[in-house]
Amino acid sequence: MATATSNVSKAQQKTNSTAETGASSHPYTDIAQDTLHSSVDRLAKTAAKAEENLRNTAADSAENMASRKAQMDAKWQASGVRKYAVENPVAAAGIAFAAGMLVTSLLRKK
């Protein structure tokens, strides 16, 4: 309510000052324009902060994922399963096939 009153008084002041100078004959439109400009400016600042936070979070997540990938690669390189699969590829494929058949037969509904 106080804002509406202050806007009306601003409009009256603008009317009085513009009547003297002849600058504008739309005091309420001018106030609305000023109010909207300031609202858009505040919204732009808020959006810029949100974008910056989002970019920082994305960068941190990317760094975290890269770190985890490097750890998993190191574990895989030192893994006994990898060593066995490299030394015995046919046996590893046979074991994988047999494991797949076993899981399929256990999960199959009768």
KENUPA-396597 format. One line per 3 residues: number of its first residue (from 1); for each residue x, y, z of C-alpha. Coordinates in steps of 0.5 Angstrom, whole numbers. Each point is the difference from the previous one (the first is absolute). Layout:
! KENUPA-396597
NUM = X/Y/Z  ...
This chain:
! KENUPA-396597
1 = 0/0/0  6/5/2  3/-2/-7
4 = -6/2/-4  -1/7/4  8/1/-1
7 = -1/-2/-8  -6/5/0  4/6/3
10 = 6/-2/-4  -5/1/-6  -3/6/2
13 = 7/3/1  2/-2/-7  -6/3/-2
16 = 1/7/3  7/-1/-2  -1/-2/-7
19 = -6/5/-1  6/6/2  5/-3/-5
22 = -5/-3/-5  4/-7/0  -5/-5/0
25 = -8/-1/1  0/-7/2  2/0/8
28 = -3/-7/2  3/-3/-7  7/3/2
31 = -1/-3/7  -2/-7/-2  6/0/-5
34 = 5/2/6  -3/-5/4  0/-5/-5
37 = 7/1/-2  3/0/7  -4/-7/1
40 = 3/-3/-7  7/3/3  -1/-4/6
43 = -2/-6/-3  6/0/-5  4/0/6
46 = -3/-5/4  0/-5/-7  8/2/-1
49 = 1/-2/7  -4/-7/-1  4/-1/-6
52 = 6/1/3  -2/-5/6  -2/-5/-5
55 = 7/1/-4  4/-1/6  -4/-6/2
58 = 0/-3/-7  8/1/0  1/-3/7
61 = -4/-6/-2  4/-1/-6  6/0/4
64 = -3/-5/5  -2/-5/-6  7/1/-3
67 = 3/-2/6  -4/-6/1  1/-2/-7
70 = 8/0/1  -1/-4/7  -4/-5/-4
73 = 5/-1/-6  5/-1/5  -4/-5/4
76 = -1/-4/-7  7/1/-2  2/-4/7
79 = -6/-5/-1  1/-7/0  -6/-1/-4
82 = 3/4/-5  7/-3/0  -4/-7/-1
85 = -4/2/-6  6/3/-3  4/-6/1
88 = -6/-5/-2  -5/4/-4  -4/-7/-3
91 = -1/-2/7  -2/6/3  -5/1/-6
94 = -2/-8/2  -1/2/7  -4/6/-1
97 = -5/-4/-5  -1/-5/5  -1/5/6
100 = -5/4/-5  -4/-7/-1  0/-2/7
103 = -3/7/2  -5/0/-6  -2/-7/2
106 = -1/2/8  -4/6/-2  -5/-3/-6
109 = -7/-1/3  -3/-7/-1
